[in-house]
Amino acid sequence: MIDTVIDFLSNGVTRATGWQVFAFTMLVTHITIASVTIFLHRCQAHRALELHAIPSHFFRFWLWLTTGQVTKEWAAIHRKHHAKCETEEDPHSPVTRGIKKVLLEGAELYRAESKNLETMQKYGHGTPDDWIERKLYTGRSWMGIVLMLFIDILLFGVLGVSVWAVQMLWIPVTAAGIINGIGHYWGYRNYDCVDASTNIVPFGILIGGEELHNNHHTFGTSAKLSSKWYEFDIGWMYIRCMEIIGLAKVRKLAPEPKFAEIKAVIDMETLQAVITNRYDVMAKYTKSLRRAWRDELDQLREKALFEAGFLKSAKKLLQREPSKLEAPQKQQLSELLAHSNALKTMHEMRVELGFIWERSTVSREQLVQQLQDWCVRAEASGIQTLHDFSRRLRSYA
């Protein structure tokens, strides 16, 4: 009898090897990540897709079992994060709270905000409110994780405690820590959106596609988080598979630029296409700025007016959204632009281009004329990169 108990505590009912336990742990944590990104994030928080009752109830049950997270709380906190992004009211911004705080204490920030009744009432609308949600998933959220502990011990014996610990830490570390922290602190940006969100890596596998955080903040209601050909969003792959067999319906995707023949005169259709694809427009303009920088760099170096460090930092400032620059940064950029007419022209025309979709008091006809005038001046500027960009702008459809 004692030997049987010892054997059970050592091996559980599966008698799995170390590698098998590791594989199981990776599988169940990946299912949890998929549940968070597909159900909590894209479906519940942003309404980017609709889910059939089968996957919807599975995700709710799995999250209760492996995280104890309450759907209404998660959706409300995330919606508030987007609404108040990187302000003092943002529940978990590394810009206002510091990267160390969010990275190491992200779960604590989540729990604190979940007790804010105003947040729940204002941002928690539309989430499940049926009997099982009220009586079990919300009312007894602790029971799921306790049940998961018993299941892990039953399967693997004492080693199951370690498996359970990894499961319990997986979301607090990856979602609350890495995505909310590093995803607003370090990485690359496809789009210069209003916040500091970044894509951590182009391959969204380990965290289900959430690694592509800059793409998400730019197109918050899109069910697909990848936008470049080299980016991969495994969560989107699962959504497409479910859609094919009728278990999901995609409601919203990021706009994809379409192009037609270059128009000699800008019309209302071109204006609407440019405004709809404004993030793509500005991303392409930033690429044009980088080409213009390369063309001007030798000339700037020959003048021997600036140190290498100054030029390197000025290059980064030139590519940033002008409205985000602080006074010292604007001064540094002004010193550079005083010695390059081409870069000065491109910088000024970037500001003008941004005004086209920011002006709410101007009629559509006036905006069409302003865009037409902008293109005419760009093509007459004598700057090849600006000329080429303007021709591309005329072809948006």
WOUR-V818749 format. One record per helix or strand of 3 or more residues. SS is the DSSP state (a for helix, b for strand). FROM is the first residue (numbers start at 1). TO is the last residue. If there is no record, write none. Layout:
ss=SS from=FROM to=TO
ss=SS from=FROM to=TO
//
This chain:
ss=a from=2 to=11
ss=a from=18 to=45
ss=b from=49 to=51
ss=a from=53 to=66
ss=a from=71 to=83
ss=a from=94 to=97
ss=a from=99 to=114
ss=a from=117 to=123
ss=a from=131 to=138
ss=a from=141 to=156
ss=a from=159 to=184
ss=a from=213 to=218
ss=a from=234 to=244
ss=b from=248 to=250
ss=a from=268 to=276
ss=a from=278 to=302
ss=a from=308 to=319
ss=a from=322 to=324
ss=a from=327 to=337
ss=a from=341 to=356
ss=a from=364 to=379
ss=a from=384 to=393
//
